[in-house]
Structures are given as structure tokens and as C-alpha cells.
Amino acid sequence: MAPKGPTPDKARLGLPDRWLHCPKTGTIVNDLFFPFKTPLCKMYDQQIPERKWKFSPADVFSSPFLNGRRIGLWIDLTNTDRYYFPDEVTEKSCRYVKMAMAGRGMSPTKEETDTFIKIVTEFHEKNADLLVGLHCTHGFNRTGFLIAAYLFQEYGLDAAIREFAENRQGGIYKQDYIDDLYTRYEPLEDERVMAPEKPDWEREHHYTDGSNQNNNGTASSSQANFANGNGNQSASSSNGKNNGAGVKQFMDGLVKGARHVEDPGKKSILQAKIQELCKWSKQGFPGLQPVSLSRDNINCFEKEPYMVSWKADGMRYIVYINDGEVYAFDRDNEVFEIDNLDFVNNDGSPLKGTVVDTEVIIDKVEEHGILRDHPRMLIYDVMRIGGFNVMKEPFSKRFKIISTEIIDKRDAGFRSGKLRRERQTMSVRRKDFYVLETTWKLFERKFVKNVGHEIDGLIFQPTDRQYETGRCDKVLKWKPPSHNSVDFLLKITKVCREGMLPEWTGHLFVQNQREPFGSMKATASLRQYDGKIIECTLKVNERGQATEWVFMRERTDKSLPNGLRTAQNVLDTMLRPVTEEYLLGSINHALRVLDARKREHLSHEGHSDPKRPRVQ
């Protein structure tokens, strides 16, 4: 077994890549952190041409930028042990913690970040006057990511990133790390901090980087991931979608003929393409996100015309159609390729440059007296058609485009024999929307029966608005009070009290919060969902008081819980529910308001109302 720590053989692998001219340290960040590049032991001295460029652990402790403060906790993020001996730290009465992280364009995982925050929090609570020293290879990207994540709860992400930048020569300079911070902590934020230009020292000659060496000094096989020089690991190794059951599946495996895109290069290109086509400046899923209908925003119906549709209990995908190829992007921005799903123009040529918003559902269809499952794609919005951007068109026009440019041409292809229904992976339909006045019909038993799949609410879409990526406060989703739910991250803990049997408690967490939003009794059947995203509803008594959270199902289509704002809004709808009666009454009132406003507008323009008889 190779010895741990630096050896002459490991030192001969060379200085870390771009290390020599990288600034040695920053200054104290938020009165707590001291960032620096990795120091090197004496075995590297002969490779450093000038004494002024040498940098050892002892130099960190004697840095003038500490302003007389003392480092009590030292966290090493490098993915190797060849740079210096931990004893060079601990002999200074400083605790040494090794948290090896991959780096090379790969942000710290959520688990790594949570561990870091826990270690620092516990240390700082007991040692408020001591500093935390922190370094990766260069002390910029991984280091800045973790410091910003720690500061986020108190200051917000923008301020956290800028605080680090002000104390570490410009801060995080790789935009991917900043984008990952926003995706994880503020996914709905439109205005993002932009990374500075790559610093001059980053452009210097590349040495062999020891971060991709095993501890025995031999090259790791993982270096193959970086052969293209872009510094990005393969997505399949880092996205966490494997969940022990194999590759993530389209529609949880209920639809055959669709497969997960495993090739990291192809996946990255497709994600970048859909981001470009949707004019989406952030990372992640670019689709419009509706908000819950509540008693506070139901007056939106009085301000502009709306259309209504049912909310299907399926899975949402943005679908990219291009020259015979069809790709679906789920809420986690995972990519699936769908075979044998044809979209054509009038002449039978494949449709190109088209992006649609869809729900995929499993319809129950009776065949020869037997109910069978039929997968169906319901297209309810379109962003691109034939290469043309239609996102700025009003919804009423986009709704027609779905029929005239997609569904009708597809049906014509079947009639002409250019397409064959029997070879299609699933059927495709436009999801219908209706004028707001007809909302009451969607509650009728006849309508629910004819839909063919489970309905779990309604969607209200402004007729005249353009398509907006990200959160849209004007597109509203309504669920019956019994169906209102929040998606939580479940963490189960065991509580032992003296003289009593142990109890298990399920803590319910929303995104980016350290304290649980709620809790529930962790039954034996619930324990299998520990660490997973679960959907819960809230029991409310006849006095409108919350009693307990109730498990509904695991959300296999989501990797993150709801955000705090979303959870609070849904909780409000649970405690102050918008019932069917309240909803229909509010819609009728809104229609009267809109009609009165229209009459007033006509009278101001000098037009008589055609519905009123003229007074002679």
C-alpha cells in the first residue's frame, strides 16, 4: 500500500496546475473565513524558481492578512493528499478536516455542501473568536461556492457571492459554479451575478495537476473524463439520478420507446440548445411555472381575460422536435430521446426547430370490453414552431398554432399514409382550453368521465399574455382543498427517551432551509422514503386549524422540494381554502367586472353597446 501524504515520488508529479502565480490568500470573509490556495510542503521547494513564490502551511498561519486573528479550523478541499502533511496544521493547535472534492468544473454536491455548513456552524458556535481557513487547489471556485452557500441564509445569494469576491481577488471566476448556486438556492432569480473574466494567472502554462492523482501517485482512471480539456466530468457520474434502480426513466418506465440520454456531450449540447431556443438565461428547466390560486390573487380574473383547462395528473416535459428527432426535458432538466414519434409538415417532411410544453399522461381506454393503458402527449403551449420564435405571441394565437401547425399536419400525414399510427410510441393531442365562463362545466361528472385520466385541478391561463420562462404570477393553478399539497424533503430521525420506546419523527424540509417546515410521525411504511422527495397534504379541522401532515406519494419526477415561498402559499390555500363554490363565485364576479369595464370603455369611445336598446 502506498504511503499517505507527500512523498518524493508524488512531489515529482509537479506543482499543481496554474498554481505558481495564483494569489496566495484573500482577506477575511465576513469575519469568519480565510480563503487561500493550497500550500505546499518543502518537497516542492526545488521546483519553485523564486523564494517569493513559495507558500507553505506555516505561511498561512503567519499571513499579515489575518490581522492578528488565529485560525482554529482548517478545511482542505483538494482531491489528493500529496501537497502537505496534516501535521503541519495540527502542530499549530488547529483542527484539520479533509473534505476531498472533485473540482474541475464540478460544483460541490448538496451532501458535501450540507456537511461543510454543519462542520462550520458547530465550530463557530463554540469558537466565535477563531477563523476557518479554507482552500481548494487555487482557493477560488470550490472555496467560493461553499462560503457563498454558508452565507446565503443570512445575506442572500447576490450579497454572499459579492462578499467573497471582495475578499478573494474577484472571487468565483467560473460561471458554472455561480449558475449552480442559483439553481440550488434561488432557481427563480432572474438577475444573476456574472463571473469576472478569467484571471491572468489562470491562462499560464498547464502543469500536470495532482488533483486527479490517486494517493499512490499514479494517474486515476477518472482522468479520462477530462480528456476533452473542458474540465467537466461526465454528467452521468454527477447528477445523482441513478437512485439505486438504474438510469432515470421517462414516465417512470411506463412508456416504452423512450430512453435517457447518457452521453454527457450530447446531453450538454441538447440542454444548451433548449436554453437558447427558450431564451432562458439560467441553468435547469426553462418551463413556465404557475403559482397556486389563493384568496389573495384570485382577483387576477378581474384584470384580464383568462382561459381554463384541467390539470392532468401526469408528468410535465418540454419537448424539442427537430428533423425526425424528438427529445423530452423533465423538471430536473434530464433529457430523454423518444423513438417513433413523428411530426411533419404538409409535404411530409420532418418538422424542425419546434419546442412545445406538454403533459404526458396514461389514458384508460376501453378496447373490446377491457380497459387498457394508452400513453398520450398533451401539448398545451408552444414556444418555437418551424424555427420561428412564437413566445411573444398571445396565448390565444399560440393555442391555435398547436392545432394548425402540429396536430392538423400530423393528422393529414396519417390520412395520406405518410405516417403510420401503429408505429407511434404514443398518441399526441392538443390539450384543450376553454373560455373562463365555462369553468363550471369542468366540474361536471360527464366531463371528468370523458377525459380518460385522473384530474387533480385546474389551470388558468391569461388569454393575451406571452410565454414566460420561470415563475409566472399570472398563470394560476387550482386544486381542490383535499388535493392541495407541498413537496418536501423527508429526513427521519430517531428520538430516544429514558424509560420509553424509541420514536421516529419525519422532518419535512423545503428548499434552502435548515429548519424543518413541519413534521409527521414516521411510521414503518414511511421510513422507506427517508432522504426522498414526498408529496404531503395537511389535515385541517372544522375550525380551520392545522392538525397534521399526511403522506400522499413519493415524487420520483422531482429532485428538489418546494421553495419556502411556494410552501407558504400552498399552506395559505390549505388554511384559507379556495373551494369550488368560492372559485365559481369569484369567477362570476370577475366576469361582471370585466363586462362593466368593457361597457365603460365603449361608452368613452362614443360607441353604443349593441346589447342595449337605443333610447329614441
C-alpha positions as CSV (number, residue, x, y, z in Angstrom):
1,M,0.0,0.0,0.0
2,A,1.3,3.4,-0.9
3,P,2.2,5.7,2.0
4,K,-0.3,8.5,2.7
5,G,0.7,12.1,2.4
6,P,3.5,13.7,0.3
7,T,6.4,11.6,-0.9
8,P,9.4,12.4,-3.2
9,D,7.7,10.4,-6.0
10,K,4.4,12.3,-5.6
11,A,6.3,15.6,-5.5
12,R,7.9,14.8,-8.8
13,L,4.5,14.9,-10.4
14,G,4.9,18.6,-10.3
15,L,3.3,21.8,-9.0
16,P,-0.5,22.0,-9.2
17,D,-1.7,23.3,-12.5
18,R,-1.6,27.1,-12.7
19,W,-0.5,27.3,-9.0
20,L,2.7,29.4,-9.2
21,H,1.2,32.8,-10.0
22,C,-2.1,32.3,-8.3
23,P,-2.6,34.8,-5.4
24,K,-1.7,33.1,-2.2
25,T,-4.5,34.3,0.1
26,G,-7.5,36.5,0.2
27,T,-8.6,38.6,3.2
28,I,-11.0,37.6,6.0
29,V,-14.6,37.0,4.6
30,N,-17.5,38.0,6.9
31,D,-15.3,38.0,10.0
32,L,-15.1,34.1,9.7
33,F,-13.4,32.6,6.7
34,F,-9.9,33.0,5.4
35,P,-9.5,31.7,1.8
36,F,-6.2,30.6,0.3
37,K,-4.7,28.4,-2.4
38,T,-3.2,25.0,-1.3
39,P,0.1,25.4,0.4
40,L,3.0,23.0,-0.4
41,C,5.5,21.2,1.8
42,K,9.3,21.5,1.4
43,M,9.5,18.6,-1.1
44,Y,8.3,21.1,-3.8
45,D,10.8,23.9,-3.0
46,Q,13.3,23.0,-5.7
47,Q,10.5,23.3,-8.4
48,I,9.7,26.9,-7.4
49,P,12.1,29.2,-9.2
50,E,11.9,32.1,-6.7
51,R,11.6,32.2,-2.9
52,K,8.8,34.8,-3.1
53,W,6.5,32.3,-4.7
54,K,7.0,29.6,-2.0
55,F,3.9,29.0,0.1
56,S,3.7,26.6,3.0
57,P,1.2,25.9,5.8
58,A,3.4,28.0,8.1
59,D,3.0,30.9,5.7
60,V,-0.8,30.7,6.1
61,F,-0.6,31.0,9.9
62,S,1.8,33.9,9.7
63,S,-0.1,35.8,7.0
64,P,-0.4,39.6,7.6
65,F,-4.0,39.4,6.2
66,L,-5.1,37.5,9.3
67,N,-4.9,40.9,11.1
68,G,-3.7,39.1,14.3
69,R,-6.6,36.6,14.3
70,R,-6.0,32.9,14.7
71,I,-7.2,30.0,12.5
72,G,-8.8,27.3,14.6
73,L,-10.3,25.1,11.8
74,W,-8.6,24.2,8.6
75,I,-10.6,22.6,5.8
76,D,-8.8,21.0,2.9
77,L,-11.0,20.5,-0.3
78,T,-8.3,19.2,-2.6
79,N,-8.8,15.7,-4.1
80,T,-5.3,14.5,-3.1
81,D,-3.0,14.2,-0.1
82,R,0.3,14.9,-1.9
83,Y,0.6,18.7,-1.2
84,Y,1.5,18.9,2.5
85,F,1.3,16.9,5.8
86,P,-1.8,17.5,8.1
87,D,0.7,17.6,11.0
88,E,1.9,20.9,9.6
89,V,-1.6,22.2,10.5
90,T,-2.3,20.4,13.7
91,E,1.0,21.3,15.3
92,K,-0.3,24.9,15.3
93,S,-3.2,23.8,17.6
94,C,-5.6,24.0,14.7
95,R,-8.1,21.3,13.8
96,Y,-7.6,19.8,10.3
97,V,-10.6,18.5,8.3
98,K,-10.2,16.8,4.9
99,M,-13.2,17.1,2.5
100,A,-11.9,15.8,-0.8
101,M,-13.9,17.2,-3.7
102,A,-13.6,16.6,-7.4
103,G,-13.4,20.2,-8.6
104,R,-12.5,20.6,-12.3
105,G,-15.7,22.4,-13.1
106,M,-17.8,20.2,-10.8
107,S,-19.5,22.1,-8.0
108,P,-19.7,20.6,-4.5
109,T,-22.7,18.3,-4.2
110,K,-25.6,19.1,-1.9
111,E,-24.4,16.5,0.5
112,E,-20.9,17.9,0.6
113,T,-22.3,21.4,1.0
114,D,-24.6,20.4,3.9
115,T,-21.7,18.7,5.6
116,F,-19.5,21.7,5.2
117,I,-22.2,24.0,6.6
118,K,-22.7,21.7,9.6
119,I,-19.0,21.5,10.4
120,V,-18.5,25.3,10.2
121,T,-21.7,26.0,12.2
122,E,-20.8,23.7,15.0
123,F,-17.2,25.0,15.2
124,H,-18.3,28.7,15.1
125,E,-20.9,28.2,17.8
126,K,-18.1,27.0,20.2
127,N,-15.3,29.2,18.9
128,A,-16.7,32.6,17.9
129,D,-13.3,34.3,18.0
130,L,-11.5,31.8,15.8
131,L,-11.3,31.8,12.0
132,V,-12.0,29.0,9.5
133,G,-9.2,28.5,7.0
134,L,-10.4,27.0,3.7
135,H,-8.7,26.0,0.5
136,C,-9.1,24.0,-2.7
137,T,-6.3,23.9,-5.3
138,H,-6.5,27.7,-6.0
139,G,-8.9,28.9,-3.4
140,F,-11.4,30.4,-5.8
141,N,-14.2,28.3,-7.2
142,R,-14.9,25.4,-4.8
143,T,-13.9,27.6,-1.9
144,G,-16.1,30.4,-3.0
145,F,-19.0,28.1,-3.7
146,L,-19.0,26.8,-0.2
147,I,-18.5,30.1,1.5
148,A,-21.4,31.6,-0.5
149,A,-23.6,28.6,0.3
150,Y,-22.9,29.2,4.0
151,L,-23.5,32.9,3.9
152,F,-26.7,32.6,1.7
153,Q,-29.1,32.0,4.6
154,E,-28.2,35.3,6.3
155,Y,-27.4,37.6,3.3
156,G,-29.0,36.1,0.2
157,L,-27.0,34.8,-2.8
158,D,-26.1,38.0,-4.5
159,A,-24.6,39.5,-1.4
160,A,-22.8,36.2,-0.5
161,I,-21.1,35.9,-3.9
162,R,-20.0,39.6,-3.8
163,E,-18.7,39.3,-0.2
164,F,-16.4,36.5,-1.3
165,A,-15.4,38.4,-4.5
166,E,-14.4,41.5,-2.5
167,N,-12.1,39.4,-0.3
168,R,-10.6,37.0,-2.8
169,Q,-9.3,38.9,-5.8
170,G,-12.6,38.9,-7.8
171,G,-14.0,35.7,-6.4
172,I,-15.6,32.8,-8.3
173,Y,-14.5,33.2,-11.9
174,K,-16.2,30.2,-13.5
175,Q,-19.9,31.0,-14.3
176,D,-20.9,27.3,-14.0
177,Y,-20.3,27.5,-10.2
178,I,-22.3,30.6,-9.9
179,D,-25.1,29.2,-12.0
180,D,-25.1,26.0,-9.9
181,L,-25.5,28.2,-6.7
182,Y,-28.6,29.9,-8.2
183,T,-30.1,26.6,-9.5
184,R,-29.7,25.2,-6.0
185,Y,-30.7,28.1,-3.8
186,E,-32.5,30.7,-5.9
187,P,-33.8,29.0,-9.0
188,L,-36.4,31.7,-9.8
189,E,-34.0,34.6,-9.6
190,D,-33.8,36.4,-13.0
191,E,-30.9,38.8,-12.3
192,R,-27.7,36.8,-11.6
193,V,-24.3,37.8,-10.6
194,M,-21.9,37.3,-13.5
195,A,-18.5,35.8,-13.1
196,P,-15.5,38.1,-13.8
197,E,-13.1,37.5,-16.7
198,K,-10.7,34.6,-16.3
199,P,-7.7,36.0,-14.3
200,D,-4.3,36.3,-16.0
201,W,-2.7,33.6,-13.8
202,E,-5.3,31.1,-15.0
203,R,-4.0,31.5,-18.5
204,E,-0.5,30.4,-17.7
205,H,1.2,27.1,-18.9
206,H,-0.6,24.0,-17.6
207,Y,1.4,21.7,-15.4
208,T,0.2,18.2,-14.5
209,D,-2.5,18.6,-11.9
210,G,-2.2,16.4,-8.9
211,S,-5.8,16.7,-8.0
212,N,-6.5,13.8,-10.4
213,Q,-3.9,11.6,-8.9
214,N,-4.6,8.7,-6.6
215,N,-2.8,8.8,-3.3
216,N,-0.1,6.4,-4.6
217,G,0.9,9.0,-7.2
218,T,-0.4,7.1,-10.2
219,A,-2.9,8.7,-12.6
220,S,-6.5,8.0,-11.8
221,S,-8.7,6.4,-14.4
222,S,-11.1,9.3,-13.8
223,Q,-8.8,11.5,-15.9
224,A,-10.4,10.1,-18.9
225,N,-13.4,12.3,-18.0
226,F,-11.3,15.3,-18.7
227,A,-9.7,14.2,-22.0
228,N,-11.6,16.8,-24.0
229,G,-10.0,19.6,-21.9
230,N,-13.2,21.3,-20.9
231,G,-12.9,20.4,-17.2
232,N,-16.4,18.9,-16.9
233,Q,-17.0,15.5,-15.6
234,S,-19.5,13.3,-17.3
235,A,-23.0,14.2,-16.2
236,S,-23.9,10.6,-15.7
237,S,-21.5,10.3,-12.8
238,S,-22.5,13.5,-11.1
239,N,-26.2,14.2,-11.5
240,G,-27.4,11.8,-8.8
241,K,-30.3,10.4,-10.8
242,N,-29.3,6.8,-10.5
243,N,-31.1,6.3,-7.2
244,G,-30.1,2.7,-6.9
245,A,-32.5,1.4,-9.5
246,G,-30.6,2.1,-12.7
247,V,-30.9,5.0,-15.1
248,K,-33.7,7.5,-14.7
249,Q,-36.7,6.5,-16.9
250,F,-39.1,8.5,-19.0
251,M,-42.6,8.4,-17.3
252,D,-41.1,6.1,-14.6
253,G,-40.8,3.4,-17.3
254,L,-44.5,3.3,-18.2
255,V,-43.8,4.4,-21.8
256,K,-41.7,2.1,-24.0
257,G,-39.6,3.6,-26.8
258,A,-38.1,6.4,-24.7
259,R,-34.6,6.3,-23.2
260,H,-32.4,8.5,-21.1
261,V,-29.6,10.4,-22.9
262,E,-26.5,9.0,-21.3
263,D,-23.8,10.6,-23.5
264,P,-22.6,13.7,-21.5
265,G,-21.6,15.6,-24.6
266,K,-24.9,15.0,-26.4
267,K,-26.8,15.8,-23.2
268,S,-25.0,19.1,-22.6
269,I,-25.5,20.2,-26.2
270,L,-29.2,19.5,-26.1
271,Q,-29.6,21.3,-22.7
272,A,-27.7,24.3,-24.1
273,K,-29.9,24.2,-27.3
274,I,-33.2,24.2,-25.4
275,Q,-31.9,27.0,-23.2
276,E,-31.1,29.1,-26.3
277,L,-34.4,28.3,-28.0
278,C,-36.4,29.3,-24.9
279,K,-34.3,32.4,-24.3
280,W,-33.5,31.1,-20.8
281,S,-30.5,32.7,-19.1
282,K,-30.4,30.3,-16.2
283,Q,-29.4,26.7,-15.7
284,G,-32.1,24.0,-15.4
285,F,-35.6,23.5,-16.6
286,P,-36.8,26.5,-18.7
287,G,-40.5,26.0,-18.5
288,L,-43.1,28.4,-17.2
289,Q,-44.0,27.8,-13.6
290,P,-47.6,28.7,-12.5
291,V,-48.4,29.8,-8.9
292,S,-51.2,28.5,-6.6
293,L,-54.5,30.2,-6.8
294,S,-55.3,31.8,-3.4
295,R,-57.8,34.2,-2.0
296,D,-55.1,36.9,-2.3
297,N,-54.5,36.5,-6.1
298,I,-57.9,35.4,-7.3
299,N,-58.7,39.0,-8.3
300,C,-56.4,38.4,-11.3
301,F,-59.5,37.2,-13.1
302,E,-60.9,40.8,-12.8
303,K,-57.9,42.3,-14.6
304,E,-57.7,40.5,-17.9
305,P,-59.4,37.7,-19.8
306,Y,-58.5,34.1,-18.9
307,M,-58.9,30.6,-20.4
308,V,-59.2,27.4,-18.3
309,S,-58.1,23.8,-18.7
310,W,-57.9,20.8,-16.4
311,K,-54.7,19.9,-14.6
312,A,-53.7,16.4,-15.6
313,D,-52.1,14.1,-13.0
314,G,-49.2,13.2,-15.4
315,M,-45.7,14.3,-15.9
316,R,-44.5,17.5,-17.5
317,Y,-42.0,17.6,-20.3
318,I,-40.7,20.3,-22.6
319,V,-40.3,18.6,-26.0
320,Y,-37.8,19.5,-28.7
321,I,-38.8,18.4,-32.2
322,N,-36.2,18.6,-34.9
323,D,-35.8,16.8,-38.2
324,G,-37.1,13.4,-37.2
325,E,-35.6,13.5,-33.7
326,V,-37.7,14.1,-30.5
327,Y,-36.2,14.9,-27.1
328,A,-38.1,15.5,-23.8
329,F,-36.7,17.5,-20.9
330,D,-38.2,16.8,-17.4
331,R,-38.4,19.1,-14.4
332,D,-34.8,18.2,-13.4
333,N,-33.7,19.1,-17.0
334,E,-32.8,15.4,-17.6
335,V,-33.0,14.6,-21.3
336,F,-34.8,11.7,-22.9
337,E,-34.9,10.6,-26.6
338,I,-38.2,9.4,-27.9
339,D,-38.2,7.0,-30.8
340,N,-41.1,6.5,-33.3
341,L,-42.9,9.8,-32.7
342,D,-43.4,11.6,-36.0
343,F,-44.1,15.3,-36.6
344,V,-44.4,16.5,-40.2
345,N,-45.1,19.5,-42.5
346,N,-47.7,19.5,-45.2
347,D,-45.3,17.9,-47.7
348,G,-44.5,15.1,-45.3
349,S,-41.0,16.4,-44.5
350,P,-40.0,16.3,-40.8
351,L,-40.9,19.3,-38.6
352,K,-37.8,21.2,-37.5
353,G,-36.9,23.7,-34.8
354,T,-40.1,23.2,-32.7
355,V,-40.4,23.4,-28.9
356,V,-43.6,22.6,-27.1
357,D,-44.8,22.4,-23.5
358,T,-46.5,19.1,-22.7
359,E,-48.1,16.8,-20.1
360,V,-47.7,13.1,-20.7
361,I,-50.4,11.0,-19.2
362,I,-51.6,7.4,-19.2
363,D,-55.2,7.3,-20.5
364,K,-57.5,4.4,-19.7
365,V,-59.1,3.3,-23.0
366,E,-61.7,0.6,-23.3
367,E,-60.9,-2.0,-26.0
368,H,-63.2,-5.0,-26.5
369,G,-64.6,-4.5,-23.0
370,I,-61.1,-4.3,-21.4
371,L,-59.6,-1.1,-20.0
372,R,-56.0,-0.6,-21.4
373,D,-53.3,1.9,-20.7
374,H,-52.6,4.3,-23.6
375,P,-49.8,6.8,-23.2
376,R,-50.7,10.2,-24.6
377,M,-48.8,13.5,-25.0
378,L,-51.0,16.6,-24.4
379,I,-49.5,19.7,-26.0
380,Y,-50.7,22.8,-24.2
381,D,-48.3,25.5,-25.3
382,V,-45.7,26.2,-28.0
383,M,-42.5,28.3,-27.8
384,R,-41.0,27.6,-31.2
385,I,-42.5,26.4,-34.4
386,G,-40.5,25.5,-37.6
387,G,-37.6,27.6,-36.3
388,F,-39.7,30.7,-35.5
389,N,-40.0,32.1,-32.0
390,V,-43.7,32.5,-31.0
391,M,-43.1,33.1,-27.3
392,K,-44.1,36.7,-27.6
393,E,-47.4,35.9,-29.3
394,P,-50.5,36.0,-27.1
395,F,-51.6,32.6,-25.8
396,S,-54.8,32.7,-27.9
397,K,-52.6,32.6,-31.0
398,R,-50.1,30.0,-29.7
399,F,-53.1,27.8,-28.8
400,K,-54.3,27.9,-32.5
401,I,-50.7,27.3,-33.7
402,I,-50.7,24.0,-31.9
403,S,-53.6,22.8,-34.0
404,T,-52.8,24.3,-37.3
405,E,-49.1,23.7,-37.4
406,I,-48.7,20.5,-35.4
407,I,-51.8,18.4,-34.8
408,D,-53.6,19.1,-38.1
409,K,-50.5,18.4,-40.2
410,R,-49.8,15.2,-38.2
411,D,-53.4,14.0,-38.8
412,A,-53.0,14.8,-42.5
413,G,-49.9,12.6,-42.6
414,F,-51.9,9.7,-41.1
415,R,-54.7,10.2,-43.7
416,S,-52.3,10.2,-46.6
417,G,-50.4,7.2,-45.4
418,K,-47.1,9.1,-45.0
419,L,-47.3,8.3,-41.2
420,R,-48.5,5.1,-39.5
421,R,-50.4,5.3,-36.3
422,E,-49.4,1.7,-35.2
423,R,-45.7,2.6,-35.1
424,Q,-46.1,5.7,-32.8
425,T,-44.8,5.5,-29.3
426,M,-47.8,7.4,-28.0
427,S,-50.6,9.5,-29.3
428,V,-50.4,13.3,-29.5
429,R,-53.2,15.7,-28.9
430,R,-53.7,19.4,-28.1
431,K,-54.8,19.9,-24.6
432,D,-58.0,22.0,-24.8
433,F,-58.6,25.3,-23.1
434,Y,-62.0,26.9,-22.7
435,V,-63.2,30.4,-22.1
436,L,-63.4,31.3,-18.4
437,E,-67.2,31.4,-18.4
438,T,-67.3,27.6,-18.9
439,T,-65.3,26.7,-15.8
440,W,-68.3,25.2,-14.2
441,K,-68.5,22.5,-16.9
442,L,-65.1,21.1,-15.9
443,F,-66.7,20.1,-12.6
444,E,-69.4,18.0,-14.3
445,R,-69.2,14.3,-13.9
446,K,-69.6,13.9,-17.7
447,F,-66.5,15.9,-18.4
448,V,-64.4,14.1,-15.8
449,K,-65.5,10.8,-17.2
450,N,-64.7,11.7,-20.8
451,V,-61.2,12.9,-20.0
452,G,-59.9,9.3,-19.6
453,H,-57.3,10.1,-16.9
454,E,-57.2,11.5,-13.4
455,I,-57.7,15.2,-13.0
456,D,-56.2,16.9,-9.9
457,G,-57.1,20.5,-10.5
458,L,-57.4,23.4,-13.0
459,I,-55.0,25.7,-14.8
460,F,-56.0,29.3,-15.6
461,Q,-54.0,30.9,-18.5
462,P,-54.3,34.6,-19.4
463,T,-55.5,34.8,-23.0
464,D,-53.4,37.8,-24.1
465,R,-50.0,37.1,-22.4
466,Q,-46.8,35.9,-23.9
467,Y,-44.9,32.8,-22.8
468,E,-42.7,33.5,-19.7
469,T,-39.9,31.2,-18.7
470,G,-39.6,30.6,-14.9
471,R,-42.2,31.7,-12.3
472,C,-45.2,33.5,-13.7
473,D,-47.6,35.0,-11.1
474,K,-50.4,35.4,-13.7
475,V,-50.7,31.7,-14.7
476,L,-52.7,30.1,-11.8
477,K,-53.2,26.5,-10.7
478,W,-56.1,25.5,-8.6
479,K,-56.6,22.2,-6.7
480,P,-59.5,21.1,-4.5
481,P,-58.7,21.8,-0.9
482,S,-58.3,18.0,-0.4
483,H,-55.7,17.9,-3.1
484,N,-53.5,20.8,-2.1
485,S,-50.0,19.6,-1.3
486,V,-46.4,20.5,-0.7
487,D,-43.4,18.6,-1.9
488,F,-40.9,18.1,1.0
489,L,-37.5,16.6,1.5
490,L,-38.1,13.9,4.2
491,K,-35.5,13.4,6.9
492,I,-36.3,10.8,9.5
493,T,-34.7,10.9,13.0
494,K,-34.9,8.5,15.9
495,V,-35.8,10.0,19.3
496,C,-34.9,8.0,22.4
497,R,-36.2,9.0,25.9
498,E,-35.1,7.3,29.0
499,G,-37.5,4.5,30.0
500,M,-39.5,4.8,26.8
501,L,-39.5,3.1,23.5
502,P,-37.7,4.9,20.7
503,E,-39.9,7.1,18.4
504,W,-39.3,8.0,14.8
505,T,-40.1,11.5,13.5
506,G,-40.2,12.6,9.9
507,H,-39.0,16.2,9.5
508,L,-40.2,18.0,6.4
509,F,-37.8,20.4,4.7
510,V,-38.3,22.9,2.0
511,Q,-35.6,24.1,-0.3
512,N,-32.6,26.0,1.2
513,Q,-33.9,25.9,4.8
514,R,-32.1,24.5,7.7
515,E,-35.1,24.2,10.0
516,P,-38.0,21.8,9.1
517,F,-41.2,23.4,7.7
518,G,-43.2,20.7,9.6
519,S,-43.0,17.2,10.9
520,M,-45.0,14.0,10.9
521,K,-45.0,10.6,12.7
522,A,-42.6,8.3,10.8
523,T,-44.5,5.0,10.5
524,A,-42.8,1.9,9.4
525,S,-44.1,2.3,5.9
526,L,-42.9,5.9,5.7
527,R,-39.3,5.1,6.6
528,Q,-38.5,3.8,3.1
529,Y,-38.8,7.4,1.9
530,D,-36.1,8.9,4.2
531,G,-34.0,11.3,2.1
532,K,-36.5,11.4,-0.7
533,I,-39.0,14.0,-2.1
534,I,-42.5,13.3,-0.9
535,E,-45.8,15.0,-1.5
536,C,-47.9,15.8,1.6
537,T,-51.2,17.4,2.3
538,L,-52.4,19.0,5.6
539,K,-55.3,17.9,7.7
540,V,-57.4,20.8,8.8
541,N,-60.1,20.6,11.4
542,E,-63.5,22.2,11.2
543,R,-62.2,25.4,12.9
544,G,-59.7,25.8,10.1
545,Q,-56.7,24.8,12.3
546,A,-53.9,22.6,11.1
547,T,-53.7,19.2,12.7
548,E,-51.1,17.0,10.9
549,W,-49.3,16.5,7.7
550,V,-50.3,13.4,5.7
551,F,-48.1,11.5,3.2
552,M,-49.6,11.2,-0.3
553,R,-46.8,9.8,-2.6
554,E,-43.1,9.9,-3.5
555,R,-42.3,12.5,-6.2
556,T,-40.0,10.5,-8.4
557,D,-40.1,13.2,-11.1
558,K,-38.5,15.8,-8.8
559,S,-35.1,16.0,-7.1
560,L,-35.8,19.2,-5.1
561,P,-38.6,20.1,-2.6
562,N,-40.7,23.2,-3.0
563,G,-39.2,26.5,-2.1
564,L,-40.2,28.3,1.1
565,R,-42.4,30.9,-0.7
566,T,-44.3,28.2,-2.6
567,A,-44.8,26.1,0.5
568,Q,-46.1,29.2,2.4
569,N,-48.5,30.0,-0.4
570,V,-49.8,26.4,-0.5
571,L,-50.2,26.4,3.3
572,D,-52.3,29.5,3.0
573,T,-54.6,27.8,0.5
574,M,-54.9,24.9,2.9
575,L,-55.8,27.1,5.9
576,R,-57.9,29.6,3.8
577,P,-59.1,27.2,1.0
578,V,-60.5,28.3,-2.3
579,T,-63.4,25.9,-2.5
580,E,-65.2,25.0,-5.7
581,E,-68.1,27.3,-4.6
582,Y,-65.7,30.2,-3.7
583,L,-63.9,29.7,-7.1
584,L,-67.0,29.8,-9.2
585,G,-68.5,32.7,-7.3
586,S,-65.2,34.7,-7.8
587,I,-65.2,33.9,-11.5
588,N,-68.8,35.1,-11.9
589,H,-67.9,38.3,-10.1
590,A,-64.8,38.8,-12.2
591,L,-66.8,38.3,-15.4
592,R,-69.2,41.0,-14.3
593,V,-66.3,43.4,-13.5
594,L,-64.7,42.8,-17.0
595,D,-68.1,43.2,-18.7
596,A,-68.7,46.5,-16.9
597,R,-65.2,47.7,-17.8
598,K,-65.8,46.8,-21.4
599,R,-69.1,48.8,-21.5
600,E,-67.4,51.8,-19.9
601,H,-64.6,51.7,-22.4
602,L,-67.1,51.6,-25.3
603,S,-69.1,54.5,-23.9
604,H,-65.9,56.6,-23.5
605,E,-65.1,55.9,-27.2
606,G,-68.6,57.1,-28.1
607,H,-69.9,53.7,-29.2
608,S,-73.3,52.4,-28.1
609,D,-73.5,49.0,-26.6
610,P,-75.1,46.7,-29.2
611,K,-76.7,44.7,-26.4
612,R,-78.7,47.7,-25.1
613,P,-81.7,49.2,-27.0
614,R,-81.2,52.7,-28.1
615,V,-83.3,55.5,-26.4
616,Q,-85.1,57.5,-29.0
